[in-house]
């Protein structure tokens, strides 16, 4: 490949620019009017404005992105994550325009993007799944019948999308009717698809995902797990690899299941197979993300494998020059998502201009961010300022480095989640690895907002 268009913004766009430049590939940044001063626009070889500030008038305009790609004569498009990254129609448009989409095929995105179909697909391959409906439920009566069969509590989930939208928990027949209709309404509003399915709700599990790499020649590997249990409203806040809960035997079992899921889908490129794991070590497939993940840096630091470069090489038709037996998990890494939000005000967004910006450094610290002093964080997109990653030979060293790095990180002019992360890093339960998906809710209930 000689030139790649980056159909995204922020830190992931900058991450892709850097990987391309190391590979000797030219880059084309597309940007909205709000992102004219963003760092990825400044560092790309070329840049084209594709519309006004709002995402639905710029980054979600597939036709404008394809037009920019044709004008600039690019070989491929990297979608990053979010926006059009898991849009099968966009992947199809790329293919019909003879532009390589750096990701799986449109058919695979459709198959695994529909959570009900994805569940059926992996079940046939022998991958454990949470008991629930066999596909979408069309009526309240049908959904209620499933809820009673699998047992309360149950979770009602949107077939499309993610990020916690269109997901509601019901504990009995009375609450089920209300939550069922709310979930359908949220799903329709967020994704244009109101279809939902019903599953038994696994209480207080860990959320553990496996990184997959697959080339176009049939080789599929896993690069170990990430523990993503630290979540607020189904949005991940802190991720780490390896999980403090997963032992070598469980890693082997889950890794095999993740590869089976990818094989069943006919997967190519980077992807993530996500599981819920209970306290006994039983694990259940919940979904597959058909893109690079926000938290991919922790896997990179643990395995010393550049995932963005591998994505590009696989999309170019190259064989994966890796073998499962040779992949080593030599370090421990933790990532904190630093957002422009005020944790003392229920994480209210805090867009605005950064007056002073100082990123931490030193041995074992990495910062993936597109911001700088004087940069204005626009109110139109996700509030992420960047990702702070700390790593070391074991979890204790990684935690100590993260604590030190958080104390060094200076961002003035906007509120950030740095104080929230500092508070969690001091919490004995977190330091001991005693975490589930309920951790943040429990932590907030026993903590004073003064901590933040």
Beta strands, then each sheet from edge to edge (+ up, - down):
strand 1: 3-6
strand 2: 26-32
strand 3: 46-51
strand 4: 76-78
strand 5: 100-101
strand 6: 154-158
strand 7: 167-170
strand 8: 196-200
strand 9: 206-214
strand 10: 220-232
strand 11: 235-241
strand 12: 269-277
strand 13: 283-289
strand 14: 332-339
strand 15: 341-342
strand 16: 348-349
strand 17: 352-353
strand 18: 356-358
strand 19: 365-369
strand 20: 376-377
strand 21: 384-392
strand 22: 410-412
sheet 1: 3+ 2+ 1+ 4+ 5+
sheet 2: 7+ 6- 8+
sheet 3: 13+ 12- 9+ 10- 11+ 14- 21+ 19-
sheet 4: 15+ 16-
sheet 5: 17+ 20-
sheet 6: 18+ 22-
end
